[in-house]
């Protein structure tokens, strides 16, 4: 039967020594030689951060491989998916002319579906400029560092690019 590593020993034990005793008590049968070293992973005593994810052999990328195409594709996807979802949602609107609207055309209200799709098509050039600005930011971020995954780089570039495009359009349309 395995013994408790702290049983009968009232002296203060270092954490590493406690882990060794615990592992020996758990994983070794009593008839095995107690001189077999069971060492824990050494703790860092200098308070520095270990970079575990970079040391993984399955994540090693070739030097210079920064996946520019994947980053650009993910950046476009961060815009295309919401745009397509809005278009699908607009198709579910009623196709009949409404009775109450803010801007009647020829004293009639346009159908809600055509108004929504018209607004979507009207915003397409602005979204295209935002996508181009975001792809530019994505490639600049990727050029600087390949540490982030392409989807993470693309998301951050989409956020930065959308904000930059909003500021650009605000400055250009201000009189």
C-alpha positions in Angstrom: 0.0 0.0 0.0 1.3 3.4 -0.9 2.2 5.7 2.0 1.3 9.3 2.4 4.4 11.3 1.6 3.7 13.7 4.5 2.9 11.0 7.1 5.3 11.0 10.0 7.5 13.8 8.7 6.7 17.0 10.5 9.6 19.0 9.0 9.1 21.7 6.4 9.4 20.3 2.9 10.2 22.2 -0.3 7.5 22.0 -2.9 9.7 20.2 -5.4 10.6 17.6 -2.8 6.9 17.2 -1.8 6.0 16.5 -5.5 8.8 13.9 -5.7 7.5 12.2 -2.6 3.9 12.3 -3.7 4.8 10.9 -7.1 6.8 8.1 -5.6 4.0 7.3 -3.2 1.4 7.3 -6.0 3.2 5.7 -8.9 5.7 3.3 -7.3 4.8 0.1 -5.7 6.3 -0.5 -2.2 8.6 -3.2 -3.5 10.3 -0.9 -6.1 13.6 0.7 -5.3 13.0 4.1 -3.7 16.2 5.4 -5.1 14.7 5.7 -8.6 14.5 9.5 -9.1 11.0 10.8 -9.9 11.6 14.5 -10.6 8.8 17.0 -11.2 9.1 19.6 -13.9 11.5 22.1 -12.5 9.9 25.3 -11.3 11.2 28.6 -12.6 12.7 30.6 -9.7 13.6 33.7 -11.7 9.9 34.7 -12.4 10.4 34.8 -16.2 7.7 33.7 -18.6 8.2 30.5 -20.4 7.1 30.5 -24.1 5.5 27.0 -24.2 3.5 27.5 -27.4 6.5 28.5 -29.4 8.5 25.5 -28.2 5.9 23.0 -29.5 7.4 21.0 -32.4 4.0 20.8 -34.3 3.8 24.6 -34.5 7.2 25.3 -36.0 6.8 27.2 -39.2 9.4 27.7 -41.8 11.4 30.9 -41.5 9.8 33.5 -43.7 6.5 31.7 -44.0 4.0 34.3 -42.7 0.9 33.2 -44.6 0.0 36.4 -46.3 -2.7 34.9 -48.5 -4.5 33.2 -45.5 -4.4 36.5 -43.6 -5.9 38.4 -46.5 -8.6 35.8 -47.0 -9.6 35.8 -43.3 -9.6 39.6 -43.4 -12.0 39.6 -46.3 -14.1 36.9 -44.6 -14.6 39.2 -41.5 -16.4 41.6 -43.8 -18.0 39.1 -46.3 -19.8 36.9 -43.8 -21.7 39.8 -42.0 -22.5 41.4 -45.3 -23.9 38.2 -46.7 -25.9 37.5 -43.5 -27.4 41.0 -43.7 -28.3 40.4 -47.4 -30.0 37.1 -46.4 -31.9 38.8 -43.6 -33.0 41.6 -46.0 -34.4 39.0 -48.3 -36.8 37.9 -45.6 -38.5 41.3 -45.5 -41.9 41.9 -47.0 -41.9 42.7 -50.7 -45.1 44.7 -50.6 -45.1 48.5 -50.4 -45.5 49.9 -47.0 -47.9 52.5 -45.8 -45.7 54.6 -43.5 -42.3 55.7 -44.5 -40.1 58.8 -44.0 -39.3 59.5 -47.6 -42.1 58.5 -50.0 -41.3 58.3 -53.7 -44.2 59.6 -55.9 -46.4 59.5 -52.8 -45.8 55.8 -52.3 -43.5 54.0 -49.9 -41.0 51.6 -51.5 -41.1 47.9 -50.3 -39.0 47.2 -47.2 -37.0 44.5 -49.0 -36.0 46.8 -51.9 -35.1 49.6 -49.5 -32.9 47.3 -47.4 -31.2 45.8 -50.5 -30.8 49.3 -52.0 -29.1 50.5 -48.8 -26.9 47.4 -48.9 -25.8 48.1 -52.5 -25.4 51.8 -51.8 -22.9 50.9 -49.0 -20.9 48.5 -51.1 -18.2 51.0 -52.3 -17.6 52.1 -48.7 -17.4 48.5 -47.5 -15.0 47.8 -50.4 -12.7 50.7 -49.3 -12.8 49.4 -45.7 -11.9 45.9 -46.9 -8.9 47.3 -48.8 -7.7 49.4 -45.8 -8.1 46.3 -43.6 -6.2 44.1 -45.9 -3.4 46.7 -46.0 -3.3 46.7 -42.2 -3.4 42.9 -42.1 -0.4 42.7 -44.4 1.5 45.3 -42.4 0.8 43.5 -39.2 1.9 40.2 -40.7 5.0 41.8 -42.2 6.0 42.9 -38.7 5.4 39.6 -36.9 4.3 36.1 -37.8 3.6 35.2 -34.2 -0.2 35.6 -34.4 -2.3 33.1 -36.3 -3.8 34.4 -39.6 -7.4 34.6 -38.2 -6.2 36.6 -35.2 -4.2 39.0 -37.4 -7.2 39.3 -39.7 -9.6 40.1 -36.9 -7.4 42.8 -35.5 -6.8 44.3 -38.9 -10.5 44.3 -39.7 -11.2 46.2 -36.5 -8.4 48.7 -37.1 -9.3 49.0 -40.8 -13.0 49.6 -40.1 -12.1 52.3 -37.6 -9.7 53.9 -40.0 -12.2 53.8 -42.9 -14.8 55.3 -40.7 -12.5 58.2 -39.8 -11.5 58.6 -43.4 -15.1 58.8 -44.6 -16.0 61.2 -41.8 -13.1 63.5 -42.7 -14.0 63.4 -46.4 -17.6 64.1 -46.0 -17.2 66.9 -43.4 -17.9 70.3 -44.9 
